[in-house]
Amino acid sequence: MIPSHVLAALALAAAFAAPCHAFEAGVGEIRIAAPESGRNLQVTVWYPARPGGEAVLVGENRVFDGAPALSTAPLLEGRYPLVVMSHGSGGRIQGMSWLAAELAKAGFVVAGPNHPGTTSGNSTPADTPKLWERTQDLSSVIDRLATDPQFSSVIDRDHIGVVGFSLGGAAAMEIAGARANLEAYARYCDTYKKWDCAWYAGGRAYVDDRPIEFDKVDLRKIDRARFEQSNLDRRVKSAVLIDPGLAQAYDAQSLKEIAIPMAFINLGSPGTIPAAVIASGLAALAPHASYATVAGADHFSFLPECKEGGAELLKSFGEVDPICDDGDGRSRGDIHSELIDLVRGALQRTLKEPS
């Protein structure tokens, strides 16, 4: 999982900036009020667009390059599969635009929320294990897009997929039918002291873009019934899971019962992938699963391309993780190209091709 303090000290409010060219991926934002959960969601939507609108860069900030799209561009007529997308812990959905925009160009409507409690500047260890909240967010996005006056006419409600990265991959696992085991997760963190488990150990978190200090999180005090409940949404017909979190915590029988295609992708070569996210064993259990690795990548390779000087700026804010370093000399742009091919191909096979 991405440590939640990543970029929290940066001013990330400006998600868009103007580039010099227009592109065929439209982009807009909607808000979803969910009184039953108390979670108000900021949702970014990418979609196949007709010419028009304003050229923007989505996710542009002081560290990362943005991805080009057309703000307020008119929808291209047609019927398109819907893909809901879930970002990693401490990330933002706008940072997945390099992938989402390419999916929109390929004929998908893509929508993802910034998850309250695990989004940059608003992320705490106590909120991190509450995957039932993330899956509810994704289901709320499906509810809204299926009835939204602007998008409902172009969405093919029989072909809905999910793409998740890291903690978002865990949410995608669960909305597809996987169930987690609390004791298994707690035992894993009893001995594993890196990644997500290090995040629970105590230190600094962020609420409303302000740093707070927190004590160690006792995983065994989490609401067990909620942690282990089924969060299956049967409307989801395909899942792509990139470095999915909680990899050591899933109930094996629940994986064997998943009825939809599952495309697992790990960032890195075999032998280099952290235990926190390794997915080969998960893919072996799911009956309709594929598994791929991306050589020369690491977990942070899924983040947007860094600007010149971005790594130094992160260090000046106290960031210790190699956010801008892909570890094996391969460019992040090249890694992204491979990932786009893998994700787009999986979704085209499962949501577009005749079954």
Salt bridges, closest charged atoms under 4 A:
GLU60 OE2 - LYS307 NZ 2.73
GLU102 OE2 - LYS105 NZ 3.11
ASP127 OD1 - LYS130 NZ 3.64
GLU133 OE1 - ARG39 NH1 2.96
ASP137 OD2 - ARG39 NH2 2.71
ASP137 OD2 - HIS115 ND1 2.82
ASP143 OD1 - ARG235 NH1 2.65
ASP148 OD1 - ARG144 NE 3.06
ASP156 OD2 - HIS159 ND1 2.80
GLU183 OE2 - ARG187 NH1 3.86
GLU183 OE2 - ARG220 NH2 3.07
ASP190 OD2 - ARG220 NH2 2.82
GLU213 OE2 - ARG204 NE 3.50
GLU228 OE2 - ARG224 NE 3.16
ASP233 OD2 - ARG235 NH2 2.79
ASP243 OD2 - HIS299 ND1 2.75
ASP251 OD2 - ARG179 NH2 3.58
GLU319 OE1 - HIS5 NE2 3.27
ASP326 OD1 - ARG332 NE 2.98
ASP334 OD2 - ARG330 NE 2.74
GLU338 OE1 - ARG330 NH2 2.59
ASP341 OD1 - ARG344 NH2 2.68
